[in-house]
Amino acid sequence: MIFKFFLVIAILLHFFAAFIAIRLTKTTKFNLSWMLISTALVLMAFRRVLDLLPLYTEFDRESI
């Protein structure tokens, strides 16, 4: 139960960090850098979602 809680918190924090990185592309002159960082953060969040799916559904991560 506590594992699920921390996994959900990690996913939310990844998406929040990606949102902040996307906002920084508008305020700084390093647009490409922040876009790459935000893309990496979103991909990491989706990887965490794939870790979370088997806990709630019959999803098998190895089938991808």
C-alpha positions, 0 to 999 in steps of 0.5 A: 500500500505504501509502495503505491502511494510513493509511486503515485507521488513520484509520478505527480512530481515528474509531471509537475517538474515537466510542467515547470520545465516547459514554462521555463522555455518561455522565460529563458533563451535556452529553449531547446535545452528546456524542451529536451529536459521536459521531454525526458521528464515526461518519458520518465513519468510514463515509465513510472505509470507503466510500473503502476499499471500492474498494481491496479489492472491486469496489464503486463509490462513485458508485453510491450 
